[in-house]
Amino acid sequence: MPQAEAEKWLQRETLLASEVLGGWFGRAAVIFALALWFRLSTKQEAPNFGYRHWLAASCFIFLPAVIGDLASYTNMTLAPNFILPAHADLNSLNGLLKLPLTSSWTAWAASLPLLLPWYWVLSITAIGTWTPLNQGKAIVVATLPWVAVFGGWAIIIAIN
């Protein structure tokens, strides 16, 4: 890619638009996948709760992220001096660490939400309220996809 074209993609407006669109589509994908996981993992215990119920619960679980997204977008919009993607994302671990883009851990840290414990609490509450699962099983159902994805990803990065 020529230098002029590369610089065109590093403009502030382009990065803001890509951060907003990537955040929306990425969050939507996670919400749909989490709802599917909740539906499949609780199907035996709560057959009356369909995918749409778990989709509504997943949307509620991710509601705190909306506030963080607004803070991130406001931060990037009002701060004209920097344009790095890490500055646009205050919701992730990379928002705190500000790893360089060349680090193999950057994508992992940018994907790991700081609100993950809050997501777990809301997930455990929803599962415990809607299903007859005891608290231990609700904790496993709520945390397993996150631990599997981020733990597996971290192992892959560490091995390579």
Backbone as a chain_set.jsonl record, in Angstrom:
{"seq": "MPQAEAEKWLQRETLLASEVLGGWFGRAAVIFALALWFRLSTKQEAPNFGYRHWLAASCFIFLPAVIGDLASYTNMTLAPNFILPAHADLNSLNGLLKLPLTSSWTAWAASLPLLLPWYWVLSITAIGTWTPLNQGKAIVVATLPWVAVFGGWAIIIAIN", "coords": {"N": [[0.855, -1.169, 0.0], [0.658, 2.156, -0.907], [2.34, 4.971, 0.632], [0.844, 7.379, 0.827], [-1.782, 6.488, 0.621], [-1.906, 4.869, 2.885], [-1.617, 6.79, 4.9], [-4.009, 8.095, 4.569], [-5.823, 6.349, 5.733], [-5.154, 6.604, 8.352], [-6.275, 8.85, 9.387], [-7.976, 10.951, 11.711], [-10.826, 11.032, 11.643], [-11.428, 8.755, 10.157], [-10.41, 6.718, 11.793], [-12.037, 7.084, 14.043], [-14.571, 6.521, 12.972], [-14.159, 3.831, 12.206], [-13.684, 2.695, 14.702], [-16.13, 3.117, 16.01], [-17.979, 1.732, 14.315], [-16.796, -0.821, 14.305], [-16.959, -1.397, 17.028], [-19.757, -1.466, 17.417], [-20.627, -3.577, 15.665], [-19.007, -5.667, 16.56], [-19.801, -5.867, 19.265], [-22.5, -6.52, 18.891], [-22.239, -9.051, 17.686], [-21.089, -10.481, 19.809], [-23.162, -10.313, 21.692], [-25.241, -11.767, 20.398], [-23.973, -14.273, 20.192], [-23.54, -14.876, 22.911], [-26.168, -15.017, 23.831], [-27.007, -17.27, 22.405], [-25.314, -19.185, 23.56], [-26.251, -19.118, 26.252], [-28.865, -20.028, 25.82], [-28.458, -22.62, 24.757], [-26.992, -23.835, 26.82], [-28.735, -23.835, 28.967], [-30.972, -25.116, 28.185], [-32.111, -27.588, 28.968], [-32.81, -27.167, 31.65], [-34.413, -24.879, 31.649], [-36.701, -24.867, 29.656], [-38.722, -23.17, 28.796], [-37.707, -20.718, 28.266], [-36.785, -19.097, 25.514], [-34.61, -18.357, 22.701], [-34.968, -15.621, 22.215], [-35.531, -14.596, 24.75], [-33.119, -14.985, 26.092], [-31.566, -13.42, 24.448], [-32.565, -10.876, 25.034], [-31.763, -10.785, 27.718], [-28.983, -10.849, 27.35], [-28.574, -8.421, 26.036], [-29.25, -6.691, 28.122], [-27.241, -7.369, 29.939], [-25.011, -6.315, 28.674], [-25.5, -3.625, 28.782], [-24.128, -1.735, 30.541], [-21.813, -1.302, 29.051], [-22.484, 0.492, 27.097], [-22.397, 3.01, 28.263], [-19.663, 3.193, 28.744], [-18.79, 3.129, 26.091], [-19.819, 5.549, 25.119], [-18.281, 7.295, 26.666], [-15.744, 6.671, 25.622], [-16.008, 7.477, 22.912], [-16.533, 10.175, 23.238], [-14.147, 10.971, 24.439], [-12.311, 10.55, 22.348], [-13.346, 12.256, 20.416], [-13.174, 14.805, 21.566], [-10.493, 15.16, 22.082], [-8.105, 16.326, 20.237], [-5.416, 15.755, 19.792], [-4.438, 13.148, 19.689], [-4.606, 10.032, 17.921], [-4.507, 7.326, 18.132], [-5.713, 3.941, 18.125], [-5.92, 2.779, 20.679], [-6.476, 4.937, 22.312], [-9.062, 5.46, 21.726], [-10.541, 3.498, 22.872], [-11.735, 3.025, 25.868], [-12.821, 1.024, 27.302], [-11.516, -1.388, 27.397], [-8.859, -3.66, 28.414], [-6.587, -2.893, 27.092], [-7.045, -0.212, 26.87], [-6.144, 0.726, 29.261], [-3.497, -0.272, 29.394], [-2.278, 0.491, 26.982], [-0.821, -0.828, 24.895], [1.712, -1.242, 22.369], [0.962, -1.226, 18.838], [2.368, -3.202, 17.568], [2.717, -5.27, 19.315], [2.087, -8.649, 20.189], [0.098, -9.091, 21.977], [-1.722, -7.056, 21.815], [-4.243, -7.16, 20.411], [-5.585, -9.04, 21.96], [-5.64, -7.771, 24.49], [-7.095, -5.509, 23.766], [-9.526, -6.619, 23.259], [-10.391, -7.683, 25.644], [-12.722, -6.925, 27.982], [-12.954, -4.329, 30.44], [-15.152, -4.281, 31.992], [-15.822, -6.887, 32.453], [-16.078, -8.417, 34.942], [-18.474, -7.263, 35.851], [-20.227, -8.016, 33.807], [-20.212, -10.741, 34.303], [-21.44, -10.858, 36.844], [-24.031, -9.857, 36.27], [-24.81, -11.804, 34.407], [-24.756, -14.169, 35.956], [-26.749, -13.496, 37.761], [-29.017, -13.29, 36.052], [-29.154, -15.934, 35.021], [-29.418, -17.373, 37.402], [-31.856, -16.379, 38.27], [-33.727, -17.022, 36.263], [-33.527, -19.742, 35.853], [-33.553, -23.047, 37.346], [-31.0, -23.601, 38.2], [-28.322, -24.116, 40.51], [-26.203, -21.83, 42.378], [-23.469, -22.341, 41.888], [-23.434, -23.773, 39.427], [-24.585, -21.81, 37.841], [-22.594, -19.888, 37.898], [-20.577, -21.224, 36.505], [-21.796, -21.529, 33.958], [-22.081, -18.834, 33.28], [-19.445, -17.83, 33.221], [-17.849, -19.562, 31.736], [-17.761, -19.312, 28.767], [-16.3, -16.923, 28.446], [-13.895, -17.386, 29.861], [-12.965, -19.584, 28.423], [-12.607, -18.517, 25.802], [-10.879, -16.2, 26.146], [-8.866, -17.312, 27.744], [-7.974, -19.483, 26.15], [-7.123, -18.041, 23.91], [-5.053, -16.523, 25.06], [-3.26, -18.554, 25.747], [-2.588, -19.504, 23.203], [-1.31, -17.222, 22.169], [0.832, -17.029, 23.972], [2.22, -19.397, 23.446], [3.03, -19.034, 20.823]], "CA": [[0.0, 0.0, 0.0], [1.465, 3.38, -0.951], [2.375, 5.774, 1.859], [-0.255, 8.352, 0.83], [-3.027, 5.775, 0.918], [-1.83, 4.445, 4.291], [-1.879, 7.959, 5.737], [-5.433, 8.409, 4.464], [-6.543, 5.495, 6.685], [-4.776, 6.986, 9.714], [-6.904, 10.124, 9.734], [-8.771, 10.907, 12.934], [-12.224, 10.722, 11.347], [-11.481, 7.367, 9.712], [-10.229, 5.869, 12.966], [-13.233, 7.199, 14.881], [-15.641, 5.769, 12.316], [-13.872, 2.396, 12.288], [-13.845, 2.3, 16.097], [-17.565, 3.083, 16.3], [-18.593, 0.627, 13.585], [-16.239, -2.071, 14.825], [-17.537, -1.612, 18.353], [-21.165, -1.863, 17.293], [-20.758, -4.9, 15.068], [-18.376, -6.629, 17.468], [-20.671, -6.048, 20.426], [-23.688, -7.252, 18.44], [-21.857, -10.452, 17.501], [-20.913, -11.08, 21.137], [-24.49, -10.432, 22.302], [-25.935, -12.886, 19.763], [-23.293, -15.515, 20.573], [-23.796, -15.123, 24.33], [-27.565, -15.459, 23.935], [-27.036, -18.647, 21.925], [-24.684, -19.995, 24.604], [-27.182, -19.234, 27.372], [-29.993, -20.861, 25.392], [-28.037, -24.016, 24.638], [-26.505, -24.373, 28.095], [-29.821, -23.92, 29.954], [-32.145, -25.648, 27.491], [-32.709, -28.668, 29.751], [-33.341, -26.665, 32.917], [-35.385, -23.807, 31.422], [-37.16, -24.991, 28.264], [-39.675, -22.11, 28.457], [-36.98, -19.516, 27.868], [-36.238, -19.267, 24.18], [-33.469, -17.546, 22.304], [-35.278, -14.191, 22.346], [-35.406, -14.236, 26.16], [-31.685, -14.881, 26.39], [-31.071, -12.262, 23.706], [-32.91, -9.712, 25.859], [-30.876, -10.799, 28.884], [-27.638, -10.483, 26.902], [-28.586, -6.971, 25.809], [-29.226, -6.063, 29.45], [-25.919, -7.615, 30.516], [-24.046, -5.422, 28.039], [-25.926, -2.235, 28.888], [-23.079, -0.847, 31.073], [-20.806, -1.0, 28.03], [-22.934, 1.655, 26.331], [-21.862, 4.19, 28.953], [-18.233, 3.209, 28.445], [-18.625, 3.499, 24.682], [-20.035, 6.997, 25.009], [-17.08, 7.942, 27.215], [-14.65, 6.481, 24.661], [-16.231, 8.307, 21.734], [-16.368, 11.559, 23.671], [-12.712, 11.163, 24.647], [-11.625, 10.662, 21.062], [-13.865, 13.414, 19.7], [-12.75, 16.051, 22.202], [-9.042, 15.22, 22.2], [-7.609, 16.352, 18.857], [-3.977, 15.537, 19.688], [-4.035, 11.765, 19.465], [-5.516, 9.272, 17.059], [-4.249, 5.899, 18.247], [-6.912, 3.173, 18.475], [-5.992, 2.546, 22.125], [-7.078, 6.104, 22.934], [-10.498, 5.463, 21.454], [-11.202, 2.419, 23.599], [-11.521, 3.089, 27.305], [-13.512, -0.111, 27.909], [-10.743, -2.625, 27.357], [-7.599, -3.697, 29.137], [-5.625, -2.119, 26.32], [-7.287, 1.186, 27.181], [-5.267, 1.041, 30.399], [-2.102, -0.634, 29.139], [-1.792, 1.198, 25.788], [0.219, -1.629, 24.259], [1.984, -0.829, 20.983], [0.256, -2.018, 17.832], [3.228, -4.298, 17.136], [2.699, -6.331, 20.325], [1.173, -9.759, 19.882], [-0.958, -9.075, 22.987], [-2.569, -5.883, 21.625], [-5.614, -7.54, 20.056], [-6.148, -9.711, 23.135], [-5.931, -6.757, 25.508], [-8.14, -4.625, 23.255], [-10.788, -7.357, 23.27], [-10.761, -8.042, 27.024], [-13.411, -5.769, 28.561], [-12.759, -4.024, 31.853], [-16.425, -4.526, 32.663], [-16.084, -8.325, 32.461], [-16.682, -8.866, 36.21], [-19.859, -6.808, 35.896], [-20.963, -8.902, 32.908], [-20.364, -12.014, 35.0], [-22.444, -10.699, 37.907], [-25.347, -9.766, 35.639], [-25.107, -13.106, 33.802], [-25.068, -15.094, 37.045], [-28.052, -13.088, 38.28], [-30.055, -13.681, 35.086], [-29.243, -17.393, 34.98], [-29.957, -17.812, 38.687], [-33.256, -15.959, 38.391], [-34.584, -17.639, 35.246], [-33.386, -21.194, 35.795], [-33.398, -23.67, 38.668], [-29.596, -23.942, 38.451], [-27.767, -23.553, 41.74], [-25.276, -20.733, 42.117], [-22.225, -22.862, 41.316], [-23.641, -24.045, 38.006], [-24.816, -20.519, 37.181], [-21.272, -19.257, 37.748], [-19.886, -21.921, 35.414], [-22.443, -21.175, 32.689], [-21.834, -17.418, 32.991], [-18.03, -17.491, 33.01], [-17.154, -20.501, 30.861], [-17.386, -18.837, 27.426], [-15.275, -15.885, 28.552], [-12.638, -18.02, 30.258], [-12.514, -20.419, 27.317], [-12.137, -17.692, 24.681], [-9.699, -15.4, 26.48], [-7.813, -18.211, 28.209], [-7.422, -20.17, 24.987], [-6.416, -17.057, 23.102], [-3.804, -16.188, 25.763], [-2.368, -19.697, 25.612], [-2.097, -19.497, 21.818], [-0.332, -16.128, 22.046], [2.022, -17.373, 24.76], [2.958, -20.479, 22.771], [3.675, -18.488, 19.627]], "C": [[0.906, 1.239, 0.0], [1.316, 4.198, 0.34], [1.202, 6.746, 1.94], [-1.588, 7.675, 1.163], [-3.053, 5.29, 2.364], [-2.134, 5.608, 5.226], [-3.354, 8.363, 5.692], [-6.237, 7.599, 5.485], [-6.216, 5.845, 8.129], [-5.309, 8.357, 10.106], [-7.817, 9.914, 10.941], [-10.214, 10.471, 12.674], [-12.388, 9.263, 10.917], [-11.342, 6.418, 10.894], [-11.442, 5.91, 13.888], [-14.376, 6.395, 14.28], [-15.399, 4.268, 12.415], [-14.027, 1.889, 13.714], [-15.32, 2.172, 16.463], [-18.221, 1.893, 15.613], [-18.091, -0.732, 14.065], [-16.793, -2.406, 16.199], [-18.971, -2.09, 18.285], [-21.309, -3.29, 16.769], [-20.133, -5.982, 15.953], [-19.244, -6.906, 18.684], [-21.926, -6.818, 20.05], [-23.373, -8.736, 18.266], [-21.701, -11.162, 18.845], [-22.266, -11.276, 21.821], [-25.248, -11.615, 21.719], [-25.302, -14.228, 20.151], [-23.547, -15.86, 22.036], [-25.228, -15.603, 24.553], [-27.701, -16.913, 23.473], [-26.431, -19.587, 22.966], [-25.627, -20.193, 25.788], [-28.349, -20.142, 27.022], [-29.597, -22.33, 25.363], [-27.635, -24.619, 25.982], [-27.601, -24.505, 29.149], [-31.08, -24.549, 29.362], [-32.86, -26.737, 28.3], [-33.407, -28.157, 31.008], [-34.444, -25.628, 32.727], [-35.897, -23.855, 29.985], [-38.123, -23.888, 27.845], [-38.992, -20.828, 27.999], [-36.295, -19.768, 26.539], [-35.073, -18.328, 23.924], [-33.751, -16.053, 22.51], [-35.197, -13.724, 23.8], [-33.932, -14.049, 26.538], [-31.03, -13.736, 25.613], [-31.367, -10.973, 24.474], [-32.019, -9.638, 27.092], [-29.463, -10.381, 28.498], [-27.533, -8.99, 26.615], [-28.517, -6.227, 27.14], [-27.85, -6.208, 30.094], [-24.892, -6.643, 29.951], [-24.433, -3.945, 28.106], [-24.864, -1.315, 29.505], [-22.008, -0.468, 30.055], [-21.195, 0.21, 27.2], [-22.384, 2.939, 26.949], [-20.364, 4.313, 28.686], [-17.951, 3.589, 27.003], [-18.808, 4.994, 24.487], [-18.84, 7.769, 25.557], [-15.906, 7.835, 26.252], [-14.797, 7.402, 23.462], [-16.072, 9.787, 22.076], [-14.897, 11.882, 23.855], [-11.996, 11.358, 23.318], [-12.08, 11.896, 20.293], [-13.306, 14.721, 20.249], [-11.239, 16.202, 22.331], [-8.419, 15.178, 20.805], [-6.148, 15.939, 18.701], [-3.576, 14.095, 19.408], [-5.085, 11.028, 18.651], [-5.292, 7.775, 17.178], [-5.517, 5.151, 18.632], [-7.043, 2.919, 19.973], [-6.615, 3.731, 22.852], [-8.585, 6.131, 22.752], [-11.24, 4.439, 22.301], [-10.836, 2.468, 25.072], [-12.109, 1.878, 28.022], [-12.681, -1.376, 28.012], [-9.48, -2.515, 28.213], [-6.529, -2.894, 28.408], [-5.838, -0.617, 26.492], [-6.452, 1.643, 28.36], [-3.799, 0.827, 30.066], [-1.474, 0.139, 27.994], [-0.605, 0.457, 25.161], [0.483, -1.128, 22.846], [1.271, -1.758, 20.008], [1.07, -3.213, 17.349], [3.245, -5.455, 18.126], [1.708, -7.418, 19.935], [0.01, -9.81, 20.869], [-1.943, -7.926, 22.789], [-4.024, -6.256, 21.333], [-6.31, -8.21, 21.238], [-6.553, -8.695, 24.194], [-7.023, -5.798, 25.057], [-9.502, -5.304, 23.274], [-11.282, -7.677, 24.671], [-11.416, -6.842, 27.711], [-13.098, -5.579, 30.041], [-14.022, -4.297, 32.668], [-16.764, -6.01, 32.753], [-16.622, -8.827, 33.801], [-18.148, -8.44, 36.345], [-20.738, -7.656, 34.976], [-21.222, -10.251, 33.584], [-21.454, -11.93, 36.068], [-23.847, -10.64, 37.312], [-25.753, -11.097, 34.997], [-25.507, -14.119, 34.865], [-26.439, -14.778, 37.628], [-29.179, -13.518, 37.343], [-30.244, -15.194, 35.065], [-29.854, -17.922, 36.274], [-31.422, -17.47, 38.867], [-34.166, -16.753, 37.463], [-34.522, -19.157, 35.225], [-33.302, -21.758, 37.211], [-31.951, -24.07, 38.985], [-29.143, -23.35, 39.781], [-26.68, -22.542, 41.389], [-23.965, -21.208, 41.486], [-22.34, -23.136, 39.827], [-23.887, -22.759, 37.231], [-23.492, -19.798, 36.948], [-20.514, -19.905, 36.589], [-20.47, -21.53, 34.065], [-22.111, -19.735, 32.304], [-20.389, -17.132, 32.619], [-17.325, -18.379, 31.985], [-16.828, -19.954, 29.469], [-16.27, -17.795, 27.461], [-13.914, -16.487, 28.892], [-12.087, -18.865, 29.115], [-11.921, -19.578, 26.187], [-10.851, -16.956, 25.047], [-8.553, -16.245, 27.02], [-7.156, -18.951, 27.063], [-6.612, -19.243, 24.1], [-5.075, -16.707, 23.734], [-2.795, -17.328, 25.658], [-1.759, -19.745, 24.213], [-1.047, -18.412, 21.625], [0.955, -16.477, 22.776], [2.865, -18.442, 24.089], [3.693, -19.945, 21.545], [4.622, -17.43, 20.06]], "O": [[1.816, 1.344, 0.822], [0.302, 4.12, 1.033], [0.622, 6.919, 3.012], [-2.411, 8.226, 1.894], [-4.107, 5.298, 3.0], [-2.827, 5.437, 6.229], [-3.884, 8.908, 6.66], [-7.217, 8.097, 6.04], [-6.928, 5.424, 9.04], [-4.828, 8.955, 11.069], [-8.355, 8.827, 11.15], [-10.757, 9.64, 13.402], [-13.372, 8.614, 11.273], [-12.068, 5.429, 10.99], [-11.831, 4.887, 14.452], [-15.072, 5.671, 14.991], [-16.331, 3.509, 12.679], [-14.463, 0.755, 13.915], [-15.714, 1.227, 17.146], [-18.942, 1.127, 16.254], [-18.868, -1.675, 14.211], [-17.064, -3.569, 16.498], [-19.362, -3.009, 19.004], [-22.02, -4.107, 17.352], [-20.674, -7.081, 16.074], [-19.402, -8.058, 19.086], [-22.373, -7.68, 20.807], [-24.17, -9.586, 18.663], [-22.127, -12.306, 19.002], [-22.487, -12.302, 22.464], [-25.84, -12.393, 22.467], [-26.01, -15.201, 20.408], [-23.749, -17.029, 22.364], [-25.47, -16.493, 25.369], [-28.43, -17.694, 24.085], [-26.973, -20.662, 23.225], [-25.784, -21.313, 26.274], [-28.777, -20.946, 27.851], [-30.315, -23.183, 25.882], [-27.911, -25.789, 26.246], [-27.416, -25.222, 30.133], [-32.141, -24.514, 29.985], [-34.089, -26.792, 28.309], [-34.468, -28.656, 31.384], [-35.328, -25.516, 33.576], [-35.566, -22.983, 29.181], [-38.327, -23.684, 26.648], [-39.63, -19.955, 27.41], [-35.349, -20.55, 26.448], [-34.618, -17.608, 24.812], [-32.867, -15.308, 22.933], [-34.834, -12.576, 24.057], [-33.56, -13.086, 27.209], [-30.049, -13.152, 26.075], [-30.519, -10.085, 24.553], [-31.568, -8.557, 27.471], [-28.813, -9.639, 29.235], [-26.515, -8.366, 26.918], [-27.796, -5.236, 27.26], [-27.354, -5.273, 30.723], [-23.999, -6.196, 30.671], [-23.742, -3.104, 27.532], [-24.709, -0.191, 29.028], [-21.367, 0.575, 30.187], [-20.325, 0.888, 26.654], [-21.956, 3.845, 26.234], [-19.86, 5.407, 28.432], [-16.981, 4.293, 26.723], [-18.037, 5.631, 23.769], [-18.433, 8.779, 24.984], [-15.155, 8.794, 26.079], [-13.831, 8.036, 23.039], [-15.534, 10.558, 21.28], [-14.446, 12.959, 23.466], [-11.157, 12.251, 23.191], [-11.281, 12.516, 19.592], [-12.999, 15.638, 19.488], [-10.76, 17.286, 22.662], [-8.227, 14.095, 20.251], [-5.681, 15.787, 17.572], [-2.467, 13.851, 18.931], [-6.273, 11.348, 18.683], [-5.847, 7.017, 16.383], [-6.325, 5.677, 19.397], [-8.158, 2.849, 20.489], [-7.224, 3.55, 23.907], [-9.301, 6.755, 23.535], [-12.462, 4.517, 22.426], [-9.766, 2.011, 25.475], [-11.915, 1.722, 29.228], [-13.102, -2.34, 28.651], [-9.096, -1.436, 28.665], [-5.666, -2.286, 29.04], [-4.913, 0.167, 26.281], [-6.092, 2.817, 28.452], [-2.952, 1.65, 30.416], [-0.276, 0.418, 28.018], [0.46, 1.031, 24.93], [-0.434, -0.636, 22.189], [1.013, -2.922, 20.313], [0.508, -4.145, 16.775], [3.747, -6.529, 17.796], [0.628, -7.136, 19.417], [-0.972, -10.51, 20.619], [-2.918, -7.832, 23.535], [-4.938, -5.713, 21.955], [-7.492, -7.969, 21.484], [-7.662, -8.744, 24.728], [-7.8, -5.32, 25.883], [-10.529, -4.625, 23.302], [-12.474, -7.917, 24.864], [-10.744, -5.849, 27.994], [-12.99, -6.546, 30.795], [-13.96, -4.516, 33.877], [-17.894, -6.356, 33.099], [-17.567, -9.615, 33.796], [-18.963, -9.182, 36.893], [-21.872, -7.98, 35.331], [-22.302, -10.827, 33.456], [-22.29, -12.826, 36.181], [-24.756, -11.309, 37.805], [-26.924, -11.472, 35.045], [-26.486, -14.846, 34.696], [-27.204, -15.686, 37.953], [-30.189, -14.055, 37.798], [-31.375, -15.679, 35.088], [-30.704, -18.812, 36.248], [-32.152, -18.194, 39.545], [-35.275, -17.119, 37.855], [-35.39, -19.797, 34.631], [-33.013, -21.029, 38.16], [-31.712, -24.803, 39.945], [-29.523, -22.236, 40.14], [-26.288, -22.421, 40.229], [-23.417, -20.52, 40.625], [-21.453, -22.776, 39.052], [-23.448, -22.63, 36.088], [-23.3, -19.168, 35.908], [-19.885, -19.214, 35.788], [-19.727, -21.231, 33.13], [-21.883, -19.446, 31.13], [-20.132, -16.27, 31.778], [-16.304, -17.979, 31.426], [-15.694, -20.12, 29.02], [-15.394, -17.791, 26.596], [-12.903, -16.138, 28.282], [-10.882, -18.864, 28.865], [-10.848, -19.896, 25.675], [-9.848, -17.071, 24.343], [-7.388, -15.929, 26.78], [-5.93, -19.044, 26.997], [-5.55, -19.612, 23.6], [-4.069, -16.604, 23.034], [-1.599, -17.083, 25.498], [-0.564, -19.994, 24.055], [-0.015, -18.645, 20.996], [2.047, -16.246, 22.258], [4.094, -18.399, 24.157], [4.823, -20.343, 21.259], [5.288, -16.819, 19.226]]}, "num_chains": 1, "name": "protein.A"}
